[in-house]
Amino acid sequence: MAQLDQDIAREGDDDIDLVDLMQVAADNLRLLVIGPLTAGLLALGICFAIAPTFTATTKFLPPQQQQSSAAAMLQSLGALGGLAGAAGGLKNPADQYVAFVKSESVQDSLIERFSLKDRYDQRYLQDARKDLERNTRVSAGAKDGLITVEVDDKDPAFAAQLANGHVEELQKLISRLALTEAQQRRMFFERQLAAAKNGLVKAEQALKASGLNSSALKASPQATVEGLARLKAAITAQEIKLASMRGYLTENASEFRQAQTEMSALRAQLTRAEKDETSTGRSPEESDYVAKFRDFKYQETLFELFAKQYEIARVDESREGAVIQVLDVAKPPERKSKPKKAIVAATTALATGFLLLLWIFVRNAVRNASADHESAKKLDRLRRSFRQALGRER
């Protein structure tokens, strides 16, 4: 029963405290109205004095990677089947092109092209980059894949020029890079084709220098040697594939382990084929001719594979192309984007009202505490502690 009376008394005290707070707010109602209103009007006046900022926007579609005509043929080449995937590897082109737009290469080109160091009144290039980053926003749409570039500037015409300049400089950058799957395949097979061509020339010269005679010609190595040559070419291609896969897969990945299994199977076939060939009992002269012929067929097979894929990659590259499709060209905006006068004035008024209300409650609490002897001692100790912390009292 006594506990119930205490709870009722505590609830009564809470009601009285709330009424007291409302009374304090009512006593200072004029300050709570005039103060926020004055602050809001002052912020509104400052907004009129600030030069307006305009935002120009451009949207474009990054180059799309199409399904190339080489995909089906690569699947039929066994060990070469995974080279296109290894050469590609672009998982999210939109995010990649956003990074390109934000790159220092594009920024430095824009700073030099539009004389941004003078416009931003900066002496150093890195400071001009920071100002450019502050005035530029680049984002990629999660659903549509469109890339949006927004540029802020005091001059609406210059804002539009700078926004469009981002797209133009990006186009120049990607023209120097191999970004699409077809471009990367073309570069890869171009290097492999040059190496295979040199190997083929050397093998052909060695075969011609072997000195063909009747006993060597009786060996008729073509049927056996071509099979060995193709096995060796497949093993070489598989080794290139494994080297490429190490760049984007771990050795525990299922695709990588499957490729290793295929490599082991090819090497086992080669070992058996070489044993069968050595058991034919050819003379040293015949064996030398067969070895050179086998090397020639091996280089010829590699050259044919790489030449075919190089031509397909060139066709795909010319068809695909790294073309940026601009949906919305940036135009000089007609309305300013900031400062938003109404929002600034309303936010300032609300913040000022909250701070004034808090100050009034704190001031009233201090006055009530000063009236109480025990609370006055606590406040006095608190003041001395602050003075000691600030070094004003020892």
Secondary structure, DSSP 8 states (H G I E B T S, - for coil): -HHHHHHHHHHHHHHHHHHHHHHHHHHTHHHHHHHHHHHHHHHHHHHHHS--BEEEEEEEE-------THHHHHHTTGGGGGHHHHH---S-HHHHHHHHHTSHHHHHHHHHHHTHHHHTT-SSHHHHHHHHHHHEEEEE-TTT--EEEEEEESSHHHHHHHHHHHHHHHHHHHHSS--SHHHHHHHHHHHHHHHHHHHHHHHHHHHHTT---HHHHTT--HHHHHHHHHHHHHHHHHHHHHHHHTTTS-TTSHHHHHHHHHHHHHHHHHHHHHHHHHTT---HHHHHHHHHHHHHHHHHHHHHHHHHHHHHHHHHHHHH----EEEE-----SS--B--HHHHHHHHHHHHHHHHHHHHHHHHHHHHHHHSHHHHHHHHHHHHHHHHHHTS--
